[in-house]
């Protein structure tokens, strides 16, 4: 655990602050740990994407560090982990194995506190499998934007409703099969881009 402790900042002796790489199943993977008390529960955040890291939002989740020790992890194939070595996961189980090992390393330095797992978007699938395969490691599981067979169907229906009378956007959406479960990977990607543009106020998507 010297690798963790080497970069721990000691400005708050009762807390923990770490930013750096940890060896997980053969490669160096980037994590950040921030908490004001080592006795607080750990909140391990499993980002979505694929490869959409949440470590860039450390400042946004800083408020959580008063009640939790917040852990962000750039998964294999993403963010600073990918920047250090361009290794990509062979399959979903590779990410699950990395996440479980990271949890075990966290529990070695914070042995007496519960670990709460938060999975977002595709990260909810990874986190769910982590819980199924290593349930004793986790005190609770939180899922946000969870991926289910009906996720894109609901989002598509909502997008059609929200476009209102905007003809270009509505016509563009209607190029998709109404049954979202029949979408190809390319169609899912295109729809996700459309949704992101709408939610971020970047104008209407349509051509």
Secondary structure, DSSP 8 states (H G I E B T S, - for coil): -HHHHHT---SSTTSEEEEEEEEETTEEEEEEEEES-TTSEEEEEE-BTTTB--GGGTTTTGGGGGTEEEEEE--TTSHHHHHHS----SSHHHHHHHHHHHHHHHHHHSTTS-EEEEEETHHHHHHHHHHHHSGGG-SEEEEES---TTHHHHHHHHHHHHHTT-HHHHHHHTTS-S-GGG--HHHHHHHHHHHHHHHTT------
